[in-house]
Amino acid sequence: MPDLFDLPFEEDESPQSAVDRPQPAVNRPQSAVDSSQSAAPSRRVFTVTELTVGVRDVLEERFSEIWVEGELSNCKTWNTGHLFFTLKDDRTQIKGVIFRSALRYLKFKPADGLRVVARGRVSVYEPKGEYQIICEHLEPQGLGALQLAFEQLKKRLQQEGLFDRDRKRPLPALPRKIGVVTSLDGAAVRDILKVLSRRYRNLHLVISPTRVQGEDAALEITRSLRQIARVPGVDVIIVGRGGGSIEDLWAFNEEIVARAISRAPVPVISAVGHETDVTIADFVADVRAPTPSAAAEIVVKAKDEFCGRIDRLEDRLRASVHGRVQRLGRRVDVLSGRPALAGVPARVALRARHRAELSHALTRALRVRLTARARRLQQLQRQLDALDLGRRLGAVRTRLMAADGRLRQAVVERRHRADRLLRGAAARLESLSPLAVLGRGYAVCWNADRTTVIREAAATQRGDRVRVTLGKGELECQVTDTDG
């Protein structure tokens, strides 16, 4: 691609202006004029867009990845999430932008006045024809990005009052249930369990496992804090991990973790790293412990102090009572030795005897009165039992059951007797039944239309048709002969 700045640039001239412009009086041969016209290069006219795109291509190809040092100014984050700024030194400046996708990976917050080193590429913003640096990474000059982010967040939370001593809550004197937010794979949980099992074996421990380092560790720590805060009966929470580099401990420097600790409904002990490690969580927590083991000792220390205080108060109370009894005994001895009180013991003894007699009489009167009342109560109880509806209903139920049994027996006997009578009548009826006679071999002779029983042979004539009823079946016969 030819260099844009090597190309000729001429303004368009109107015919009229060309006519009006005075021409220098130069007498050149016709051949020279023709050769100069043939040697002149052809003119190329660029549009503004073409020129801008060409300049952008040259800049992006020449400065595709550069590092630029300067001071930030005019930093502003738009609603799109992109950060626009100006990078300047003592003589000049350049505009820059860092897009949201790269901005979210910065550990610190860019602000006016910070000296930074920016990595990116030079490009041109076509609508305005301005060249700018598209930044892909920022790091503070002279101070690490993590340390700067730490100081920025610390200053902001301190201004909000999250580090104030007035909001720090005291640890419970006798915690019944302790919550622990840490990793199950680390040494921190083992150290905490070792200390608590040695010094407070009857303690109820609730562990909410979480990752304590890595990209999403802060979100998991926040989630675990919220979950363990909802467990009923948790009195104090220990959140932390073992030692490591600042990158390993960075999850406890995140703002979401700090605000989750501040919103916890119970006191929180921060036990992150070693004694020399300091995190934002240490400033926000109610108590900072140098190590996880120290956090467990701080929790049970309250119990040890409480038990020790009870023992000391018990010793002081016992000594105080013993001394007071001795002082009163000596005072009684001194008073009893005075002449004016010589007869007091005898009078006290008489009064004691009188009191004993009155007490005996009162006890006897009360016993007699109570005995009489007990007899009266028993008498009323018997009367009440006699009028008890339940018992009366029981007696009525017993009589009804007895009557029901007798009624059932009478019905059964009456049915048996009726059955015997029925069988006897049936037997007699059976013996008198014509069918029974027919069954013994007799027959009944009817006339032809079965309207009259023929009892005499003379009632028939030869040739008459008769019907004969047998024990089983019937015969139709014709009289062939009569006798008698």
Buried (B, 14 or more C-beta within 10 A) or exposed (E): EEEBEEEEEEEEEEEEEEEEEEEEEEEEEEEEEEEEEEEEEEEEEEEEEEEBBBBBBBBBEEBEEEEBEBBBBEBEBEEEEBBBBBBBEEEEEBBBBBBEEBBEEBBBBBEEEBBBBBBBBBBBBEEEEEBBBBBBBBBBEEEEBBEBBBEBBBEEBEEEEBBEEEEEBEBBEEBEBBBBBBBEEBBBBBBBBEBBEEBBEEBEBBBBBBBBBEEEBBBBBBBBBEBBBEEEEBBBBBBBBBBBEBEBBBBBBBBBBBBBBBEBEBBBBBBBBEEEBBBBBBBBBBBBBBBBBBBBBBBBEBBEEEEEEEEEEEEEEEEEEEEEEEEEEEEEEEEEEEEEEEEEEEEEEEEEEEEEEEEEEEEEEEEEEEEEEEEEEEEEEEEEEEEEEEEEEEEEEEEEEEEEEEEEEEEEEEEEEEEEEEEEEEEEEEEEEEEEBBEEEEEBBBBEEEEEEBEEEEBBEEEBEBBBBEEEEEEEEEBEEEEE
